[in-house]
């Protein structure tokens, strides 16, 4: 019997778990921007900024993106990105 840890199914499962969602997400205090940081399978850690439409939905057209080599850099990058966009009108 094949080793289940080496099967394509287990590889897909681990990929799904890794891509399971953002690590940090915040709406700016002015309510206009959404800042999201995730560990993305092919690009590593990244922070993306999106606009929030007047109806409250997120416009997923990226306004800015920052990429990081590890979780610590991503954490501080998320904070800096949030502060930058929180100061915008």
C-alpha positions in Angstrom: 0.0 0.0 0.0 1.2 3.5 -0.9 2.4 5.9 1.9 -0.5 8.4 2.3 1.9 11.1 3.3 3.4 11.0 -0.2 0.1 10.8 -2.1 -1.2 13.6 -4.3 -4.2 13.8 -2.0 -2.1 14.6 1.0 -0.1 17.2 -1.0 -3.3 18.9 -2.0 -4.6 18.8 1.6 -1.4 20.4 2.9 -1.6 23.1 0.2 -5.2 23.8 1.1 -4.3 24.1 4.8 -1.4 26.5 3.9 -3.7 28.6 1.7 -6.6 28.4 4.3 -6.8 32.2 4.6 -5.3 35.4 5.8 -3.2 35.6 9.0 -4.1 39.2 9.7 -6.9 41.4 8.3 -7.9 44.9 9.2 -10.2 47.6 8.0 -8.7 51.1 8.3 -10.3 53.4 10.8 -11.6 55.6 8.0 -13.4 52.5 6.7 -12.1 52.9 3.1 -9.4 50.2 2.9 -8.9 46.5 3.7 -5.4 45.3 4.6 -4.8 41.6 4.4 -1.7 39.5 5.0 -1.4 35.8 4.1 1.1 33.1 3.6 0.5 32.3 -0.1 1.8 29.0 -1.6 3.7 30.3 -4.6 4.8 33.8 -3.5 5.3 33.4 0.3 4.1 36.1 2.7 2.3 39.1 1.2 0.2 42.0 2.3 -2.4 43.4 0.0 -4.5 46.5 0.2 -8.0 46.7 -1.3 -10.6 49.5 -1.4 -13.9 49.1 0.4 -16.8 50.2 -1.8 -19.5 52.5 -0.5 -21.8 49.5 -0.1 -19.3 47.9 2.2 -18.1 45.2 -0.2 -14.3 44.8 -0.9 -13.1 45.7 -4.3 -10.4 43.0 -4.9 -8.5 45.2 -7.4 -5.2 45.4 -5.5 -4.0 48.9 -4.6 -0.7 47.8 -3.2 1.2 44.7 -2.4 4.2 43.9 -0.2 6.0 40.6 -0.1 8.1 39.2 2.8 10.5 36.3 3.4 9.1 35.2 6.7 6.2 35.6 9.2 8.1 38.2 11.4 8.7 40.5 8.4 5.1 39.9 7.2 3.8 40.9 10.7 5.7 44.2 10.7 5.0 44.8 7.0 1.3 44.4 7.7 1.4 47.0 10.5 3.4 49.5 8.4 1.0 49.0 5.4 -2.0 49.5 7.7 -0.6 52.7 9.1 0.2 54.0 5.7 -3.3 53.4 4.3 -5.0 54.4 7.6 -3.6 57.9 7.2 -5.1 58.4 3.7 -8.3 60.3 3.2 
